[in-house]
Amino acid sequence: MKPTLLVLAAGMGSRYGGNKQLDEVGPSGETIIDYSIYDAIRAGFGKIVFVIRRDIEEQVKERFVERLKDKIEIDYVFQEITNLPEGVKVSPERQKPWGTSHAILVTKDKIKEPFGVINSDDYYGVESYNILYDFLVNDKDPDCYSIVGYKLGNTLSEHGHVNRGVCKAGSDGLLQGIVETRQISKTHNGATAPGPDGTVLNFTGNEIVSMNLWGFKPSCYDFLGKEFRNFIIKSGMDPKSELDIPTSVDKFVKNGEIKIKVLMSNEKWFGVTYREDKPFVVESIRKMIRKGIYPVRIY
């Protein structure tokens, strides 16, 4: 059975100032998602599942489901604040879903095979999908998952700070821990971020970071479900609390319940975290078209 690619597309993109998931960056009107799906099909993935909001359903159906129905199986599921375990109480002021761990959980009835997870507004590169596909097809341990890691310096924006999960890997290539680090800013010789108690964290740019490119098996629904129930019992009355994938994974890695292989990619990540990032993304796509990596029109 071919692996599935899960596309997280329910985010609002508040820093960008618009619906960046559907913003056109290619010469024939392609979005970043289009290039991600194109790379996934080339790598060998057999199905695409979107996690979306209800208000973009028609756009997703028109732009992806109808256009791609003859190329790859397409499905989608809604991430809503009402997707909750029975009997829990949550804040009546809650307006948005519960984070990326929750986004995976809402796909439980849609995905029964190994699957990759991506952000809809991130460009990961051709090599990254091949690396992820090979793992999902060949690794048979149901409790061993993967993360495709990037060098921090290959993931920074010129137009503002970013948040990254900084990873620590052992000599065996397995993830030992992941620390969500916020407000990382590019400098002339690396990067910096605010540290605890007013200190400054300095980075060389060679650190391994997560860009939310994961490889999971269906067994992940068990540990993510357990973690989400604990989270919602503890934090459900907080109108802004979220549970993200790195936080969930870090806990279960450290207690030995799961293993995560760190698969390094040499690709340069780019995305539209800020609206000012878009010209760079457009030009990067044009350069890859000139090199023959992509055709002028991918569909």
C-alpha positions as CSV (number, residue, x, y, z in Angstrom):
1,M,0.0,0.0,0.0
2,K,1.4,3.4,-1.0
3,P,1.9,6.0,1.8
4,T,-0.4,9.0,2.1
5,L,0.6,12.6,2.4
6,L,-1.3,14.6,5.0
7,V,-1.4,18.4,4.3
8,L,-2.1,20.7,7.2
9,A,-4.1,23.5,5.7
10,A,-6.3,24.8,8.5
11,G,-4.0,27.6,9.7
12,M,-5.0,31.2,9.3
13,G,-1.6,32.6,8.5
14,S,-2.0,35.7,10.7
15,R,1.5,37.0,10.3
16,Y,1.2,36.8,6.5
17,G,-2.0,38.8,6.4
18,G,-4.2,36.6,4.2
19,N,-4.9,33.0,3.0
20,K,-1.4,32.1,2.1
21,Q,-2.2,28.5,1.6
22,L,-4.0,29.5,-1.7
23,D,-1.7,32.3,-2.8
24,E,-0.3,31.8,-6.3
25,V,3.5,31.7,-6.6
26,G,4.1,29.7,-9.9
27,P,4.0,31.1,-13.4
28,S,0.8,29.3,-14.3
29,G,-1.0,30.1,-11.0
30,E,0.5,27.3,-8.9
31,T,0.5,27.5,-5.1
32,I,3.2,26.0,-2.8
33,I,0.7,23.1,-2.2
34,D,0.7,22.4,-5.9
35,Y,4.4,21.9,-5.9
36,S,4.3,19.8,-2.8
37,I,1.7,17.5,-4.3
38,Y,3.7,17.3,-7.6
39,D,6.8,16.3,-5.6
40,A,4.8,13.8,-3.6
41,I,3.4,12.1,-6.7
42,R,6.8,11.9,-8.2
43,A,8.2,10.3,-5.1
44,G,5.5,7.6,-5.1
45,F,2.8,8.7,-2.6
46,G,-0.6,7.3,-3.4
47,K,-3.1,9.6,-1.7
48,I,-3.4,13.2,-0.4
49,V,-5.5,14.1,2.6
50,F,-6.1,17.8,3.5
51,V,-7.0,19.1,7.0
52,I,-9.0,22.2,6.3
53,R,-11.4,24.7,7.7
54,R,-15.0,24.6,6.5
55,D,-14.8,28.1,5.0
56,I,-12.2,27.0,2.4
57,E,-13.9,23.8,1.5
58,E,-15.2,25.0,-1.9
59,Q,-11.8,26.4,-2.8
60,V,-10.0,23.2,-1.9
61,K,-12.5,21.1,-3.8
62,E,-12.2,23.3,-6.9
63,R,-8.5,23.8,-6.9
64,F,-7.2,20.4,-5.8
65,V,-9.9,17.7,-5.6
66,E,-11.3,18.3,-9.1
67,R,-8.0,19.2,-10.8
68,L,-6.1,16.2,-9.4
69,K,-8.8,13.5,-9.3
70,D,-7.2,11.8,-12.4
71,K,-3.6,12.0,-11.0
72,I,-3.9,10.9,-7.3
73,E,-6.6,10.1,-4.8
74,I,-7.6,13.2,-2.9
75,D,-9.6,13.5,0.3
76,Y,-10.1,16.1,3.1
77,V,-11.3,16.4,6.7
78,F,-12.3,19.4,8.8
79,Q,-10.4,20.4,11.9
80,E,-12.9,22.0,14.2
81,I,-13.0,22.9,17.9
82,T,-15.7,20.4,18.5
83,N,-13.5,17.4,17.5
84,L,-12.9,16.5,21.2
85,P,-12.9,13.4,23.5
86,E,-16.1,12.7,25.2
87,G,-16.8,14.4,28.5
88,V,-14.2,17.1,28.5
89,K,-15.0,20.8,29.2
90,V,-13.5,23.6,27.1
91,S,-13.6,27.4,27.2
92,P,-16.8,28.8,25.6
93,E,-14.5,31.6,24.2
94,R,-12.5,29.2,22.1
95,Q,-12.5,30.2,18.4
96,K,-9.8,28.2,16.7
97,P,-8.7,24.5,16.7
98,W,-6.3,22.9,19.1
99,G,-3.0,22.8,17.2
100,T,-1.1,20.4,14.9
101,S,-1.3,17.3,17.0
102,H,-5.1,17.7,17.0
103,A,-5.0,18.2,13.2
104,I,-3.4,14.7,12.8
105,L,-6.0,13.2,15.2
106,V,-9.0,14.3,13.1
107,T,-7.7,12.2,10.2
108,K,-7.9,8.9,12.1
109,D,-10.8,7.6,10.1
110,K,-9.2,8.6,6.8
111,I,-5.7,7.2,7.0
112,K,-4.9,3.5,7.6
113,E,-1.4,3.4,6.1
114,P,2.0,5.0,6.8
115,F,1.8,8.7,6.1
116,G,3.8,11.9,5.8
117,V,2.8,15.2,7.3
118,I,3.5,18.7,5.8
119,N,2.6,22.3,6.3
120,S,0.6,23.6,3.3
121,D,2.6,26.8,3.1
122,D,6.1,25.3,3.2
123,Y,8.3,24.3,0.3
124,Y,10.3,21.3,1.3
125,G,12.2,20.3,-1.9
126,V,12.2,17.2,-4.2
127,E,14.9,15.3,-2.2
128,S,12.9,15.6,1.0
129,Y,9.8,13.8,-0.4
130,N,12.0,11.0,-1.7
131,I,13.7,10.6,1.7
132,L,10.3,10.5,3.5
133,Y,8.8,8.0,1.0
134,D,11.7,5.6,1.3
135,F,11.3,5.6,5.1
136,L,7.5,5.1,5.0
137,V,7.8,2.2,2.5
138,N,10.8,0.4,4.0
139,D,10.7,0.9,7.8
140,K,8.5,-1.9,9.2
141,D,8.7,-1.0,13.0
142,P,5.1,0.2,13.8
143,D,6.4,2.4,16.7
144,C,9.3,4.0,14.8
145,Y,8.5,7.3,13.1
146,S,10.6,9.9,11.4
147,I,11.3,13.6,11.0
148,V,13.1,15.1,8.0
149,G,15.5,17.6,9.5
150,Y,16.9,20.7,8.0
151,K,19.9,22.9,8.8
152,L,18.6,26.0,10.6
153,G,20.5,28.3,8.2
154,N,18.5,26.8,5.3
155,T,15.1,27.7,6.9
156,L,15.4,31.4,8.0
157,S,13.4,34.4,6.6
158,E,15.0,37.7,5.7
159,H,11.9,39.5,6.8
160,G,11.3,38.7,10.4
161,H,11.7,36.1,13.2
162,V,10.6,32.5,12.9
163,N,9.7,29.6,15.3
164,R,11.6,26.4,14.9
165,G,11.8,23.0,16.7
166,V,15.5,22.6,17.5
167,C,16.3,18.9,17.4
168,K,18.9,16.9,19.3
169,A,19.9,13.6,17.6
170,G,22.0,10.8,19.0
171,S,24.9,9.0,17.3
172,D,22.4,6.3,16.3
173,G,20.4,8.8,14.3
174,L,17.4,8.8,16.6
175,L,15.8,12.0,18.0
176,Q,16.6,12.6,21.6
177,G,14.6,15.7,22.1
178,I,13.1,18.7,20.4
179,V,12.7,22.2,21.8
180,E,10.3,24.7,20.3
181,T,12.3,27.9,20.0
182,R,10.6,31.1,19.2
183,Q,11.6,34.4,17.6
184,I,14.7,33.1,15.9
185,S,16.2,35.9,13.8
186,K,18.9,35.6,11.1
187,T,22.2,37.3,11.6
188,H,25.3,37.7,9.5
189,N,27.0,34.7,11.1
190,G,24.0,32.5,12.1
191,A,21.0,33.4,14.2
192,T,19.8,34.5,17.6
193,A,16.7,34.1,19.7
194,P,15.5,35.4,23.1
195,G,16.6,33.0,25.9
196,P,15.3,32.5,29.4
197,D,15.7,35.3,32.0
198,G,16.7,37.9,29.4
199,T,19.6,35.9,27.9
200,V,20.3,35.5,24.2
201,L,20.5,32.1,22.4
202,N,23.1,32.0,19.7
203,F,23.0,29.6,16.7
204,T,25.6,28.7,14.1
205,G,23.0,27.9,11.5
206,N,24.1,24.2,11.4
207,E,21.6,23.1,14.0
208,I,19.0,20.5,13.0
209,V,15.5,21.9,13.0
210,S,12.0,20.6,12.4
211,M,9.9,22.1,9.6
212,N,6.9,19.9,10.4
213,L,7.9,17.2,7.9
214,W,7.1,14.0,9.7
215,G,6.7,10.3,8.8
216,F,4.1,8.5,10.9
217,K,2.5,5.0,11.1
218,P,-1.2,4.5,12.1
219,S,0.0,3.5,15.6
220,C,0.7,7.2,16.2
221,Y,-3.1,7.8,16.7
222,D,-2.8,6.0,20.0
223,F,-0.1,8.0,21.7
224,L,-1.4,11.3,20.2
225,G,-4.9,10.6,21.4
226,K,-3.6,9.8,24.9
227,E,-1.6,13.0,24.9
228,F,-4.4,15.2,23.6
229,R,-6.9,13.9,26.2
230,N,-4.4,14.8,28.9
231,F,-3.8,18.2,27.3
232,I,-7.5,19.1,27.0
233,I,-8.3,18.1,30.5
234,K,-5.4,20.4,31.7
235,S,-5.7,23.3,29.3
236,G,-9.2,23.1,27.7
237,M,-10.4,26.2,29.5
238,D,-7.6,28.3,28.1
239,P,-9.0,29.9,25.0
240,K,-5.7,30.1,23.2
241,S,-3.8,26.9,24.2
242,E,-2.6,24.6,21.5
243,L,-0.9,21.2,21.4
244,D,1.7,20.9,18.6
245,I,3.4,17.9,17.2
246,P,7.0,18.6,18.5
247,T,5.6,18.9,22.1
248,S,3.7,15.6,21.8
249,V,6.6,13.8,20.2
250,D,9.2,15.1,22.6
251,K,7.4,13.7,25.6
252,F,7.0,10.2,24.2
253,V,10.6,10.1,22.9
254,K,12.0,10.9,26.3
255,N,9.9,8.3,28.1
256,G,10.9,5.7,25.6
257,E,7.5,4.8,24.1
258,I,8.4,5.8,20.5
259,K,11.5,6.2,18.3
260,I,12.0,8.8,15.7
261,K,14.6,8.6,13.0
262,V,16.2,12.0,12.0
263,L,16.4,12.0,8.2
264,M,18.5,14.9,7.0
265,S,17.7,16.9,3.9
266,N,20.1,19.2,2.1
267,E,17.3,21.1,0.6
268,K,16.7,24.8,1.2
269,W,13.3,25.3,2.8
270,F,11.3,28.4,1.9
271,G,7.8,29.6,2.7
272,V,5.6,32.6,3.0
273,T,5.7,33.3,6.7
274,Y,5.5,37.0,5.9
275,R,4.0,38.7,2.8
276,E,7.5,40.1,2.1
277,D,8.7,36.5,1.6
278,K,6.6,36.0,-1.6
279,P,8.9,37.6,-4.2
280,F,11.7,35.4,-3.0
281,V,9.5,32.3,-3.3
282,V,8.3,33.3,-6.8
283,E,11.9,33.8,-8.0
284,S,13.0,30.5,-6.4
285,I,10.4,28.7,-8.3
286,R,11.4,30.4,-11.6
287,K,15.0,29.4,-11.0
288,M,14.0,25.8,-10.6
289,I,11.9,25.9,-13.7
290,R,14.9,27.2,-15.6
291,K,17.0,24.3,-14.2
292,G,14.4,21.8,-15.4
293,I,13.3,20.7,-11.9
294,Y,9.7,21.8,-12.7
295,P,7.8,22.4,-15.9
296,V,6.3,25.8,-16.6
297,R,2.8,24.3,-15.9
298,I,2.8,21.3,-13.6
299,Y,-0.8,20.1,-14.3
